[in-house]
Amino acid sequence: MTVRPPLFALLFALLCSALGGAEADGDGLFFEAEDFQVRGDGWRVATTSQTRRASRATALNGSSGDLESTATHLFTPPAAGLWRVWVRHMVHDRYRGAFDVEVLEGERVVGGKTFDTAPSPDTENWDYRWDFLDLELTAAPHSLRLRKHQHKNASGYSRNVDCFWLTRDLQAEPDHLRHGPQVWVRIRLGEGYEEPVYLHLFADHFRSPWYAHYALSKDGEEKRVSPKRREAYLTNGESTAWCNLTETVYQDSGAILRLQPAFTYTRRAPRFQGVVEFARRPGDDAIVHRISFDDAPSLCAIVVPPNFETPENLAKIRTALDLANTYGKVADSMTWPDIGKRPERFPFFVAASLKSGDISATVLERELETLAPFSFNGLGHDRLPEAYGYRHKYIGGVGWYTKGSYSAPDLERITQRAADTYRSQVESGVRPEEIAYAMVMDEPTGEPSAKLAGDAASIAGFRACIKGKSLLPADLLVDDWDDVRPVAETERDTFPALHYYTQQYRTVALGNMIALQKKFLHEHWQRDFPVNVNFSDGAVYYANFYGQGVDYFTLLHETDQNAIWSEDWSNLASTYQNASYNVELMRAAARKHGQHLGHYLIAYAGRTGYDIRLKTVSEAARGIKAFKSFAYGPRWATHEGSPWQTATSIWFDQATAVREIGAVEELLLPAQPRPAEVALLYSSASDAWTHKRNFAFGFERMHTWLALTHAQIPVDVVHEREVEEGLLDDYTVCYLSDPHLTRASAAALRSWVEKGGTLILTAGAAQLDEFNRPLATLDESIPLTRAPLTTWQKYQAAGRFLSTLTPRGEVEVATTRLQILSVEQRLEQVAENPDLKITASFADGAPAAVRAAVGDGTVVVRGYLPALDYIRRALVAKNGVEERAREIRDNGIPGSDDVRALETSEKS
């Protein structure tokens, strides 16, 4: 059927209007990319973690599938002339997903442009940016067309196209939010206000940017802590203007709105009496929800959904009291565990944002009643929860203030803050004998070596540290003290000894900062209690201490610490089970001086009840002496997206875990794991040199521990400096996969083998010293030659992606075949005899592993990394990688080149 042009144009105009693309008050034409018509299977609507910041949290992804696939949208400009076509798409400085945008009139291409061809330094990675092209358009029907640039697919981390905005105003700035669903609020005061107030709004989000302050008044919303005009304040019975909160109620998550009438930012009204009205647009006829408040303290919390478009979303508008009562009913009707008892001496805290000065007494009492059956015994340092059994307290620090670096603490500010903090905590009712620990910082890292290299205080501190080790410039391979300084990573090959000690000093400077906190805290409280920071469990993400600059052994052996604390997220780890490896590292580092071990027990974000109980038992068995369950919430009080208050299915197991600890606390508190006979040697020197080069060796070390643990073989981690001190004498077997080892440790290790120990070496192990020089100490005692190491694939991503390692051959061990991953080392001049046996072979028949007598001991030499194969096979099976690879073509799943390199500042 043939349609005449006038009717055809009319249909296009109606279609565009229906799709929200019509000209509206000169605001141009707006199109969502996910509404485009797709030809082929190369463009797909995506709602993933990468589209959270997209309009309506949805984008059109074209990274995989049909190379010739296109996506098209029809429109008719309401007027002829010069139009600017804005395009919003995701960017990342490492991953390119170039795509072409073409504008057609009929079949004729009017113009086009290629987008995402270069990094965008002005936009944060994984965020979306606007870019544009200008063209002359007629008032006839047109189409927008998306193509894959050069008909190529891209990394799965790229080519997310969000939306389009066409405008004739070349000075206008694009904003996708004004074209999406709107969130408006109006607040009407009740009576009882003795002086004018405004409404302070603290928007607490579920992702970055995490927070925002707004002042709501007669002038509407202002993104500031108080209104500009005093005349805009409200008195009894008055209302704010309609305030548009669309910007701060994120389209992917919503927000927690904390409202409070305020005289000034620092002085709040004691009571909130009034009405809060939500609407889709300004106007009484658009109101969708109304809430009345009359409560003290005056802070009210409201959880709002991303938009008000559906009845399901409207039902999600909940106040703090709504949510407290909802989960309170669950607690009241639940059959709780009767095993064990509430712990008394063993501190078992819960992370719950429940402070009497922040929320109404009604809400607080209901939340405390709900939490009581879980049997936790620590909550914070407020006296009110004591009635519910919370006897243990924790306190904060004395001020993490510096004059530019850890090596230059701001003692004046710290001293003042220490006194003020002590006074406020005493006033809140904290007694010294109740303090279980002090947490003085969350997830600090060692300062980057490049920063140390340019900081005068760090240079002075570094030299003092070197002198404290009784080292001289010659020991650092330089001429005089003026040459003794921290060096950046770029100088490590030029100044290898300085690089080695710089990596250690990153931890030393941080440790000294923590020790300063401890000193002031203990002076004020006149009591010795654990003082710690919470370290991210990054040690398991890259199996390398220097990814975050925190070497547990340097920290606990060389700086004045009495505690160490971490967390068991393991989100980027190959398995949650590696959370226990992190505890093993802490325990090993604390062995020498007996520091206290504490831990966050992550109990939300998808953890099952079994996960929680298993982690509790495993970590307590390895020496943890204080827990804090993270995070209960409540839902209305935390931006943690899914606090475990909402995961009622794990409540019974969380309560059981606490009570199981209570049942055996008198035995557990003094207990330590039984010494093992098998040692896993940990070389910090190797971490210093493999960091940013190849994490494979650290992952081999970590998964050797995992394989032995699965085999029910107890293992102790032993540091190379402890080997120098003779600690290895208590062990019969030692595993070593690190390519670097201090010369002193290598000498002690060789002596230990000759006296009867059994040493297992993997490819390249112990062939370089702490200054990256060839090390022959062990090779001289082994009756064969290890050829130079072949590196097939450097691995610099997180453990979670080890399945993307590419096998480079096979090794036959008895009836088992193992894959060669990352590196390979040939064994030469191998002659079997009664003292030397070949135990594995490469595919070409060459020896891949041998067992040889050395003195009264034994050395097993392997030319591959078996533990990498152990974990990779498990990950492949778990993730169905091979099956998915057969199903999806053209880079449909990430390969080894697609896996993003792990950011060393990665937060868990």
C-alpha positions in Angstrom: 0.0 0.0 0.0 1.3 3.5 -0.9 0.8 6.3 1.6 0.8 9.8 0.3 3.5 12.1 1.8 1.2 14.5 3.8 -0.4 11.5 5.6 3.0 9.9 6.0 4.4 13.0 7.7 1.3 13.2 10.0 1.8 9.6 11.1 5.4 10.3 11.9 4.5 13.3 14.0 1.9 11.4 15.9 4.4 8.6 16.5 7.1 10.9 17.8 4.5 12.5 20.1 3.5 9.2 21.5 7.2 8.3 22.2 7.8 11.5 24.1 9.8 13.1 21.3 7.6 16.1 20.4 8.8 19.7 20.7 7.7 20.9 24.1 8.0 24.6 24.9 11.1 24.8 22.8 12.8 22.0 24.7 13.6 20.0 21.5 13.1 16.3 20.8 14.1 13.7 23.3 14.5 9.9 22.5 15.5 7.0 24.7 18.0 4.7 22.8 16.2 1.6 24.2 13.1 2.7 22.2 15.0 2.4 18.9 14.0 -0.3 16.4 16.7 -2.9 16.1 17.6 -4.9 13.0 19.7 -8.0 13.8 20.8 -9.1 17.2 23.7 -6.7 17.7 21.9 -4.1 19.8 20.2 -5.1 23.1 18.4 -3.2 25.8 20.6 -3.3 28.9 19.7 -2.9 32.5 23.0 -3.7 34.3 25.4 -2.2 36.8 26.8 -0.3 33.8 23.5 1.4 33.1 22.7 2.7 36.6 23.6 6.2 35.6 21.7 6.1 32.3 18.4 7.7 31.8 15.7 5.5 33.4 18.7 3.2 34.3 18.5 1.6 30.9 20.7 1.8 27.8 21.1 0.2 24.4 24.2 -2.0 24.3 25.9 -2.8 21.1 29.1 -4.6 22.2 28.3 -8.0 20.8 26.2 -9.9 18.3 25.6 -9.3 14.6 28.3 -6.9 13.2 25.8 -5.4 10.7 23.1 -4.8 13.2 21.6 -1.3 13.4 19.2 0.5 15.6 16.9 3.2 14.1 14.4 5.8 15.4 12.0 7.9 13.2 11.3 11.5 13.8 10.2 14.7 12.1 11.8 18.0 13.0 9.0 20.6 13.6 11.0 23.2 11.8 13.8 23.4 9.2 17.2 24.8 10.2 20.4 24.0 12.1 19.9 21.4 14.7 22.2 20.1 17.4 22.0 16.3 17.9 23.1 15.5 21.4 24.1 11.8 22.2 24.6 10.5 25.8 26.8 7.4 26.1 28.9 5.6 28.7 32.7 6.2 28.8 35.8 4.6 30.3 39.3 5.7 29.7 40.4 2.1 29.1 37.6 0.6 27.0 36.6 1.9 23.6 33.2 1.1 22.1 33.1 3.4 19.1 29.8 3.7 17.4 28.4 5.7 14.5 25.3 8.0 14.6 23.8 8.8 11.2 20.9 11.1 10.4 18.9 10.1 7.3 16.2 11.8 5.3 14.6 8.9 3.6 17.5 6.8 2.4 19.9 9.8 2.1 22.5 10.2 4.8 22.3 13.9 5.9 25.3 13.6 8.2 26.9 11.6 11.0 29.7 11.3 13.5 31.6 8.6 15.3 31.4 8.7 19.1 33.6 7.2 21.9 36.8 7.2 19.9 39.0 8.5 22.7 39.1 8.8 26.5 37.1 11.5 28.2 39.2 12.9 31.0 36.4 15.2 32.1 34.0 12.3 32.8 34.4 9.7 35.6 34.9 6.1 34.4 31.6 4.2 34.0 29.6 7.4 33.9 27.7 8.9 30.9 28.6 12.0 28.9 26.9 14.1 26.3 28.5 14.7 22.9 27.0 16.2 19.8 27.0 16.9 16.0 25.4 19.8 14.2 23.4 19.5 10.9 21.0 21.3 8.7 17.6 19.4 8.7 14.4 20.0 6.9 10.9 19.6 8.3 10.5 16.3 6.6 10.6 12.8 8.2 14.1 11.7 9.3 15.6 8.8 11.1 18.5 8.4 13.6 20.6 5.3 12.9 23.1 3.6 15.2 25.9 1.5 13.6 28.9 -0.4 15.0 32.0 1.6 14.0 33.9 -0.3 11.3 31.5 -3.2 11.7 33.4 -4.4 14.8 32.3 -5.6 18.2 33.7 -4.1 21.4 34.5 -5.0 25.0 31.4 -5.9 27.0 32.4 -2.9 29.2 31.6 -0.4 26.5 29.2 0.8 23.8 26.3 1.7 26.0 24.2 4.3 24.3 21.7 6.1 26.6 19.5 8.8 24.9 19.3 11.6 22.3 18.3 15.2 22.5 17.8 17.3 19.4 17.6 21.1 19.8 17.9 24.3 17.8 19.2 26.2 20.8 23.0 25.8 20.4 23.6 27.4 23.8 21.3 25.0 25.7 22.8 22.3 28.0 21.3 18.8 27.8 19.8 17.2 30.8 18.1 13.8 30.5 16.4 14.2 33.9 14.0 16.8 32.8 12.6 14.4 30.2 12.1 11.5 32.6 9.7 10.9 35.5 9.6 13.8 38.0 9.6 13.8 41.8 8.2 16.8 43.6 7.7 17.5 47.3 5.9 20.2 49.3 6.0 20.5 53.1 3.4 22.3 55.2 4.3 23.1 58.8 2.0 22.5 61.7 2.0 24.5 65.0 4.5 25.0 67.8 7.5 26.6 66.0 8.8 29.5 68.1 10.8 31.1 65.3 11.0 30.7 61.5 12.5 27.5 60.1 13.4 26.0 56.8 13.5 22.3 56.0 17.0 20.8 55.9 17.0 17.8 53.5 19.9 15.3 53.7 19.6 13.0 50.7 21.3 9.7 51.4 21.9 7.7 48.2 22.7 4.1 47.4 25.7 4.8 45.2 28.1 7.7 44.4 27.6 10.6 44.7 26.6 9.3 48.1 25.2 12.4 49.8 23.6 15.8 49.0 22.3 18.7 51.2 19.2 20.8 50.2 17.4 23.6 51.8 13.6 23.6 51.2 11.7 26.9 51.7 9.3 29.3 50.1 11.9 29.7 47.4 11.8 26.0 46.6 14.8 23.7 46.6 18.4 25.0 46.9 21.4 22.7 46.8 22.9 24.2 50.0 22.7 23.7 53.7 20.4 26.8 54.3 18.3 29.2 52.1 19.9 32.2 50.6 17.1 34.5 51.7 16.0 34.7 55.3 12.6 35.9 54.1 12.0 32.4 52.5 11.8 30.8 56.0 8.5 29.4 57.2 6.4 30.0 60.2 3.5 28.1 61.7 1.0 26.8 59.1 3.1 27.9 56.1 4.3 25.7 53.2 7.4 25.4 51.1 7.0 26.0 47.4 6.8 22.8 45.3 10.4 21.5 45.3 11.8 19.3 42.4 13.9 16.5 43.9 14.3 14.6 40.6 18.0 15.2 40.6 18.6 13.7 43.9 16.1 10.8 43.8 18.3 8.6 41.5 16.5 6.8 38.7 18.1 3.5 39.4 17.8 3.4 43.2 15.7 6.1 44.7 17.0 7.8 47.9 16.6 8.1 51.6 15.3 11.6 52.4 16.1 12.8 55.9 14.0 15.9 56.7 14.3 18.2 59.7 13.0 21.7 60.4 16.0 23.9 61.2 16.6 27.4 62.6 20.1 27.2 61.2 22.2 24.3 59.8 23.7 23.7 63.2 20.5 24.4 65.3 17.5 22.2 64.6 13.9 22.4 65.8 13.3 19.9 68.6 10.0 18.7 67.1 8.6 18.1 63.6 4.9 18.7 63.2 3.7 19.0 59.6 2.7 17.3 56.4 4.9 16.1 53.6 3.3 15.8 50.1 4.8 14.0 47.1 3.7 14.6 43.5 4.5 13.8 39.9 4.4 17.5 39.0 3.7 20.7 41.0 0.0 20.9 41.8 -2.6 19.6 44.1 -4.0 17.4 41.4 -0.7 15.6 41.0 -0.2 14.6 44.6 0.5 10.8 44.9 1.3 10.4 48.6 0.8 12.4 51.8 2.5 11.8 55.2 1.7 13.5 58.5 4.5 13.9 61.2 4.4 14.9 64.8 7.4 13.5 66.5 10.6 14.3 68.4 13.5 14.4 67.9 12.5 16.2 64.7 14.4 14.2 62.1 12.1 12.1 59.9 13.4 9.6 57.4 11.5 8.7 54.3 12.6 6.0 51.7 11.4 7.0 48.3 11.5 4.9 45.0 13.2 6.0 41.8 9.9 7.4 40.5 6.2 7.5 41.1 5.1 6.0 37.8 3.6 2.7 39.1 1.5 1.6 42.0 4.3 -0.8 43.0 6.7 2.2 43.3 4.2 4.3 45.3 3.9 1.5 47.8 7.6 1.8 48.4 7.3 5.2 49.9 7.9 4.3 53.6 8.7 6.2 56.7 11.1 5.0 59.4 8.2 4.1 61.6 6.5 2.2 58.7 9.6 0.1 58.2 10.3 -0.4 61.9 6.8 -1.8 62.4 7.0 -4.0 59.3 10.1 -5.8 60.4 9.1 -5.7 64.0 6.1 -7.8 63.2 8.4 -10.4 61.6 10.6 -10.5 64.7 7.6 -10.8 67.0 6.2 -13.8 65.1 9.4 -15.6 64.5 10.7 -18.7 66.3 14.2 -17.8 67.4 17.1 -20.3 68.0 17.5 -21.6 71.5 20.9 -23.0 70.9 23.8 -21.6 73.0 23.4 -18.2 74.6 24.1 -14.5 74.2 27.9 -14.0 74.5 29.0 -11.9 77.4 32.8 -11.5 77.2 33.3 -12.1 73.5 32.4 -8.9 71.7 29.8 -9.4 69.0 28.7 -6.1 67.6 26.0 -5.2 65.1 26.3 -2.3 62.6 23.0 -0.5 63.2 22.3 3.2 62.8 20.4 3.7 66.0 21.2 6.8 68.0 18.8 8.3 70.4 19.5 11.8 69.4 18.8 11.2 65.7 15.4 9.4 65.6 12.1 9.4 67.4 11.9 7.5 70.6 9.0 5.4 69.1 11.1 4.2 66.1 14.2 3.6 68.3 12.4 1.4 70.8 10.8 -0.7 68.1 14.1 -1.2 66.3 15.8 -2.2 69.6 13.0 -4.7 70.3 13.5 -6.2 66.9 17.2 -6.6 67.3 17.1 -8.0 70.8 16.5 -11.7 69.9 19.7 -11.8 67.7 21.7 -11.7 71.0 24.3 -9.2 69.9 26.1 -7.6 72.8 27.6 -4.4 71.2 26.0 -1.6 69.3 27.8 1.7 69.7 28.6 3.9 72.6 25.1 5.1 73.5 23.8 4.2 77.0 20.2 3.6 75.9 20.7 0.2 74.3 22.1 -1.3 77.5 18.6 -2.3 78.5 18.7 -4.7 75.6 22.0 -6.3 76.5 24.4 -4.2 74.6 27.3 -4.0 77.2 30.3 -3.7 74.9 31.2 -0.3 73.4 33.5 0.9 70.7 34.8 4.4 70.2 36.2 6.4 67.3 39.6 7.9 66.8 41.2 11.2 67.6 41.3 12.8 64.2 42.9 11.6 61.0 44.7 14.9 60.3 47.9 15.4 58.4 49.9 18.2 56.9 50.0 16.5 53.5 51.1 13.0 54.3 51.1 10.3 57.0 54.7 11.3 57.7 53.5 14.8 58.8 50.6 14.3 61.2 48.9 17.5 62.3 49.6 17.2 66.0 47.9 20.4 67.0 44.5 19.4 65.4 44.9 15.8 66.6 45.6 16.9 70.2 42.5 19.2 70.2 40.3 16.6 68.6 41.5 13.9 71.1 40.5 16.0 74.0 37.1 16.9 72.5 36.3 13.4 71.4 37.2 12.0 74.9 35.0 14.5 76.6 32.0 13.9 74.3 32.3 10.1 74.7 32.5 10.4 78.5 29.5 12.6 78.4 27.6 10.0 76.3 28.2 7.5 79.1 31.2 5.4 77.9 33.2 3.8 80.7 36.8 2.7 80.1 36.1 -0.9 81.2 33.4 -1.2 78.6 35.5 -0.3 75.5 36.0 -3.4 73.4 38.0 -1.6 70.7 38.5 1.7 69.0 38.0 2.0 65.2 40.0 5.0 64.0 39.6 4.9 60.2 37.8 2.9 57.5 39.8 1.3 54.7 42.9 3.4 54.7 45.6 2.4 52.2 49.4 3.1 52.0 50.2 6.3 50.2 51.3 5.9 46.6 55.1 5.7 46.2 55.0 8.6 43.7 53.5 10.8 46.5 56.2 9.7 49.0 58.9 10.4 46.5 57.9 14.1 46.3 57.0 14.7 50.0 59.7 16.2 52.2 58.2 14.7 55.4 58.0 11.2 53.8 61.6 11.5 52.6 62.8 12.4 56.1 60.6 9.6 57.6 62.0 7.1 55.1 65.6 7.9 56.0 64.8 7.6 59.7 63.2 4.2 59.0 66.3 3.0 57.1 68.6 4.1 59.9 66.3 2.3 62.4 67.1 -0.9 60.5 70.8 -0.2 61.0 71.2 0.0 57.2 73.7 2.3 55.3 73.4 3.9 51.9 75.6 1.1 50.4 73.0 -1.4 51.6 70.5 0.4 49.4 72.9 0.4 46.4 73.4 4.2 46.6 76.4 6.4 47.5 75.3 8.6 50.4 72.4 9.6 52.6 71.3 12.3 50.2 70.5 9.5 47.7 68.4 7.6 50.3 64.8 8.5 49.5 61.5 6.9 48.5 61.2 6.3 44.7 58.2 6.1 42.4 57.2 2.9 40.6 58.7 4.4 37.4 62.2 4.3 39.1 62.1 0.8 40.5 64.4 -0.7 37.9 66.9 2.1 38.3 66.9 2.0 42.1 65.8 -1.5 43.0 66.8 -1.4 46.7 65.1 1.9 47.2 62.0 0.5 45.5 61.9 -2.5 47.8 62.1 -0.4 51.0 59.8 2.3 49.6 57.0 -0.4 49.3 57.6 -1.3 53.0 57.6 2.4 54.0 54.1 2.8 52.5 52.9 0.5 55.3 55.3 2.0 57.9 54.0 5.5 57.5 50.4 4.3 57.7 51.2 2.2 60.7 52.8 5.1 62.5 49.6 7.2 61.9 47.6 4.4 63.5 50.1 4.1 66.4 49.7 7.9 67.0 45.9 7.4 67.4 46.5 4.6 69.8 48.9 6.7 71.9 46.4 9.5 72.4 43.5 7.2 73.0 45.3 5.3 75.7 46.6 8.4 77.3 43.0 9.9 77.7 41.3 6.7 78.7 44.2 5.3 80.8 43.3 1.9 79.6 44.8 -0.6 77.1 42.2 -1.6 74.6 42.6 -2.7 70.9 43.0 0.2 68.5 42.5 -0.6 64.8 41.5 0.5 61.4 39.3 -1.5 59.1 41.4 -2.7 56.2 39.7 -3.7 53.0 40.3 -7.3 52.2 42.2 -6.3 49.1 44.9 -8.8 50.0 42.7 -11.5 48.5 41.6 -9.6 45.4 45.0 -9.4 43.9 46.8 -11.7 46.3 49.3 -9.0 46.8 49.8 -6.7 49.8 51.1 -3.8 47.8 47.9 -3.4 45.7 46.7 -1.3 48.6 50.1 -0.6 50.2 49.3 -2.5 53.4 51.7 -5.3 54.3 50.3 -7.0 57.4 53.7 -8.3 58.4 55.4 -4.9 58.2 52.5 -3.3 60.0 52.5 -5.7 63.0 56.2 -6.4 63.2 57.6 -2.9 62.6 55.0 -0.4 63.9 53.4 0.0 67.3 50.2 -1.9 66.9 48.1 -3.9 69.3 45.3 -5.0 66.9 44.4 -5.6 63.3 40.9 -5.6 61.7 39.5 -6.5 58.3 36.3 -7.5 56.5 35.1 -10.6 54.6 33.5 -9.1 51.5 35.5 -11.2 49.0 33.4 -9.7 46.2 36.3 -9.7 43.7 37.9 -12.9 45.1 37.7 -16.2 43.3 35.6 -17.5 46.1 34.1 -16.3 49.4 36.3 -19.0 51.0 39.3 -16.7 50.5 38.0 -14.5 53.3 39.5 -17.1 55.6 42.9 -16.7 53.8 42.8 -13.1 54.7 42.3 -14.0 58.4 45.2 -16.5 58.1 47.4 -13.6 56.9 46.3 -11.5 59.8 46.9 -14.4 62.3 50.3 -15.1 60.8 51.3 -11.4 61.1 50.0 -11.2 64.7 51.8 -14.4 65.8 55.0 -12.6 66.7 53.6 -10.0 69.0 50.2 -11.3 69.8 48.0 -8.5 68.5 44.2 -8.7 68.8 42.3 -9.8 65.7 38.8 -8.4 64.9 36.6 -8.6 61.8 33.5 -7.3 60.1 31.1 -10.2 59.3 29.5 -9.2 56.1 25.9 -10.4 56.4 24.0 -8.7 53.6 24.3 -8.0 49.9 23.2 -11.5 48.9 24.9 -13.5 51.6 22.9 -16.6 52.6 22.4 -17.8 56.2 24.9 -20.6 55.4 27.5 -18.0 54.3 27.2 -16.2 57.5 27.5 -19.2 59.8 30.3 -20.7 57.8 32.3 -17.4 57.9 31.7 -16.9 61.6 33.0 -20.4 62.5 35.9 -20.3 60.1 37.1 -16.9 61.2 36.7 -17.5 64.9 38.6 -20.8 64.5 41.5 -18.9 63.0 41.8 -16.4 65.9 39.2 -13.6 65.5 38.3 -12.3 68.9 35.7 -9.7 68.1 33.0 -9.5 65.4 30.8 -6.8 64.0 27.9 -7.9 61.8 27.5 -5.6 58.8 25.0 -4.2 58.1 21.6 -4.5 59.8 20.5 -1.1 58.7 17.8 -0.3 59.4 16.5 0.2 55.8 15.6 3.8 56.4 19.0 4.7 58.0 21.6 3.4 55.6 22.5 3.8 52.0 23.9 0.2 52.0 21.6 -1.0 49.3 20.2 -4.2 51.0 20.8 -4.2 54.7 20.2 -7.5 56.2 17.2 -6.2 58.1 15.4 -6.7 54.8 16.8 -10.2 54.3 14.5 -12.0 56.8 15.6 -15.4 55.5 19.0 -15.1 57.1 17.8 -13.8 60.5 17.7 -17.2 62.1 21.2 -18.1 61.0 22.6 -14.8 62.1 21.1 -15.2 65.5 22.4 -18.8 65.6 25.9 -17.7 64.8 26.0 -15.2 67.6 24.6 -17.7 70.1 27.0 -20.4 69.0 29.9 -18.1 69.8 28.3 -17.4 73.2 28.1 -21.1 73.9 31.9 -21.6 73.8 33.2 -18.1 74.5 35.1 -19.0 77.6 37.0 -21.6 75.6 37.2 -19.5 72.5 38.6 -16.3 73.9 42.0 -17.7 75.0 42.2 -20.3 72.3 44.6 -20.3 69.3 44.7 -22.7 66.3 47.0 -25.7 66.8 50.4 -25.2 65.1 50.5 -26.9 61.7 53.3 -29.0 60.2 52.9 -27.4 56.8 54.0 -23.9 56.0 53.1 -21.6 53.2 56.0 -19.2 52.7 54.9 -15.6 52.1 57.4 -13.2 50.5 56.7 -9.5 50.7 59.7 -9.0 48.5 57.8 -10.8 45.7 54.7 -8.7 46.3 56.9 -5.6 45.9 58.1 -6.7 42.5 55.1 -8.6 41.0 52.7 -5.8 41.9 51.5 -4.2 38.6 53.4 -6.8 36.7 51.9 -10.2 37.3 49.5 -11.3 40.1 49.6 -14.9 39.0 52.3 -15.9 41.5 50.3 -14.4 44.4 47.2 -16.2 43.2 49.2 -19.4 43.1 50.2 -18.9 46.7 46.7 -18.2 47.8 45.1 -21.1 46.0 47.8 -23.5 47.2 46.4 -22.6 50.7 42.9 -23.2 49.4 43.7 -26.6 47.9 45.5 -27.7 51.1 42.6 -26.5 53.2 40.1 -28.3 51.1 42.2 -31.4 51.6 41.9 -30.9 55.4 45.7 -30.2 55.7 46.3 -27.5 58.4 48.6 -24.7 57.0 50.4 -21.9 58.7 51.5 -18.8 56.7 55.2 -18.1 57.5 56.8 -14.8 56.4 60.2 -14.7 54.8 61.6 -12.7 57.7 60.4 -15.3 60.1 62.2 -17.9 58.0 65.4 -15.8 58.5 64.7 -16.0 62.2 64.4 -19.8 62.2 60.6 -20.2 62.6 60.6 -22.8 59.8 62.3 -25.3 62.1 59.0 -26.2 63.5 57.6 -27.4 60.2 58.2 -30.4 58.0 56.8 -29.2 54.7 57.0 -25.8 53.0 55.3 -24.5 49.9 56.8 -21.6 47.9 55.5 -20.0 44.7 57.0 -16.5 45.0 59.6 -15.6 42.4 61.4 -13.2 44.8 62.8 -14.1 48.2 65.3 -12.2 50.5 68.8 -13.6 50.3 68.8 -14.2 54.0 65.5 -16.2 53.8 66.8 -18.2 50.9 69.9 -19.2 52.8 67.9 -20.2 55.9 65.4 -22.1 53.6 68.3 -24.1 52.0 69.7 -25.0 55.4 66.3 -26.1 56.6 65.9 -28.4 53.6 69.4 -29.9 54.0 68.4 -30.7 57.6 65.4 -32.7 56.5 62.6 -30.4 55.4 60.5 -30.9 52.3 60.2 -27.9 50.0 57.8 -27.6 47.1 58.7 -25.0 44.4 56.6 -23.9 41.5 57.7 -22.2 38.3 60.2 -19.5 38.9 60.1 -19.7 42.6 63.0 -18.1 44.6 65.1 -17.2 41.6 65.3 -13.4 42.3 66.2 -11.6 45.5 64.6 -8.6 47.2 66.4 -6.2 44.8 65.2 -8.1 41.7 68.7 -9.6 41.2 69.3 -13.3 40.2 69.3 -15.5 43.2 71.0 -18.9 42.9 70.9 -20.0 46.6 68.3 -22.8 46.1 69.2 -23.7 42.5 72.8 -24.5 43.6 71.5 -27.3 45.8 69.0 -28.8 43.3 70.5 -31.5 40.9 69.0 -30.0 37.7 68.8 -26.7 35.8 65.7 -24.5 35.7 65.6 -22.8 32.4 64.6 -19.1 32.1 60.9 -18.5 32.9 58.5 -18.2 30.0 55.7 -15.7 30.7 52.8 -16.6 28.4 50.2 -14.2 30.0 50.6 -11.5 32.6 47.6 -11.5 34.8 46.6 -8.1 36.5 42.9 -8.6 37.2 41.0 -9.7 40.3 40.8 -13.3 41.4 37.1 -13.5 40.4 38.2 -13.5 36.7 40.9 -16.2 36.8 38.7 -18.3 34.5 39.8 -15.9 31.7 43.4 -17.2 31.8 44.3 -18.9 28.6 45.7 -22.5 28.8 49.1 -22.8 27.1 49.5 -26.5 27.2 49.2 -29.4 29.5 51.1 -31.3 32.1 50.5 -35.0 32.8 50.7 -35.9 36.5 50.0 -39.6 37.0 46.5 -40.0 35.6 45.7 -36.2 35.9 46.2 -33.5 33.3 46.8 -30.0 34.4 46.8 -26.9 32.3 49.7 -24.5 32.0 48.6 -21.0 32.9 50.4 -17.6 32.9 54.0 -19.0 33.1 56.0 -22.1 32.3 59.5 -23.2 33.2 61.4 -26.1 31.5 63.6 -28.3 33.7 66.9 -29.3 32.1 69.7 -31.7 32.7 67.4 -34.0 34.5 68.8 -37.5 35.1 66.6 -39.9 37.0 68.4 -41.9 39.7 67.5 -43.2 43.2 67.7 -39.6 44.5 65.7 -37.9 41.7 62.4 -38.9 40.2 60.4 -37.3 37.4 56.8 -37.0 38.7 55.1 -35.1 35.8 55.7 -34.4 32.1 54.9 -31.7 29.6 53.0 -32.7 26.5 56.2 -33.3 24.6 57.5 -35.7 27.2 60.0 -33.3 28.8 60.0 -33.4 32.6 57.6 -30.9 34.2 58.1 -31.9 37.8 60.8 -33.7 39.7 61.3 -34.9 43.3 65.0 -34.7 44.4 66.9 -35.4 47.6 68.9 -32.5 48.9 71.0 -33.3 51.9 68.6 -35.0 54.4 65.6 -33.2 52.9 63.6 -33.2 49.7 62.9 -30.5 47.0 59.9 -30.9 44.6 60.4 -28.7 41.6 57.5 -27.9 39.3 57.6 -26.0 36.0 54.0 -24.8 36.2 51.5 -23.2 38.6 49.2 -26.1 39.7 47.0 -24.1 42.1 46.0 -21.7 39.3 44.7 -24.7 37.4 42.9 -25.9 40.5 40.9 -22.6 40.9 40.4 -22.0 37.2 38.8 -25.3 36.6 36.4 -24.6 39.5 35.6 -21.1 38.2 35.0 -22.5 34.7 32.6 -25.1 36.0 30.9 -22.6 38.3 30.3 -19.9 35.7 29.7 -22.2 32.8 32.4 -20.3 30.9 33.1 -22.9 28.2 29.4 -23.5 27.5 28.7 -19.8 27.3 31.7 -19.3 25.0 30.1 -21.8 22.5 26.8 -20.1 22.7 27.8 -16.5 22.3 30.0 -15.3 19.4 31.9 -12.1 18.6 33.1 -11.3 22.1 29.8 -11.9 23.7 31.5 -12.8 27.0 34.6 -11.2 28.3 37.9 -12.9 27.4 41.2 -12.3 29.0 41.7 -9.0 27.1 38.3 -7.7 28.2 38.6 -8.2 32.0 39.3 -4.9 33.4 42.6 -4.5 35.2 42.1 -4.3 39.0 42.2 -0.7 40.2 44.6 -0.7 43.2 42.3 1.7 45.0 39.3 -0.7 44.4 36.9 -0.6 47.3 35.4 -3.9 48.4 
